[in-house]
Amino acid sequence: SAAAIFIVWLGLAWIRYEHCNNLDKKLRGAGGGACLYNLRAMKNIGKILHLAKPFHKWIWVAAILITIQAVLQQATPITLKYVVDELSKQISTGTGDYNRLIALFIIILAVNVSNVLLTTVGNRLGDYISSRLGRYLTEEFYKKIFTLPQK
């Protein structure tokens, strides 16, 4: 979703900003400045995030949904491991538990349905944030332009 891409991009950009900031401090004495372009870009992103304060709670909600989705996506392979263990126990020793196997498949189904629902909500939220943020930033830009003194 758009919100997921934005949040991941923002996190990676912030990590790169911190790395470049430390690198530029080290290289300044040697005439360096390898990341100055990236630092300028991060300052602009920081300004956009500062202007977008009314949407911070929605961005946090999107980040939490994305984190929950990531955890749920890891639940299916882990549960499948237990299914395979139960099946191999049944094949090798004949002591596998059919009820446990059914319960594991129900867990997998519930996790997948939950993941689909969260993905749908996350996509809708990402579209909402994207459209409202674009409109809000455009309005703020024009407010600023129209309040500039005319010569």
Salt bridges, closest charged atoms under 4 A:
ASP85 OD2 - LYS81 NZ 2.53
GLU86 OE1 - LYS89 NZ 3.99
GLU86 OE1 - ARG100 NH1 3.35
GLU139 OE2 - ARG135 NE 3.27
GLU140 OE2 - LYS143 NZ 3.20
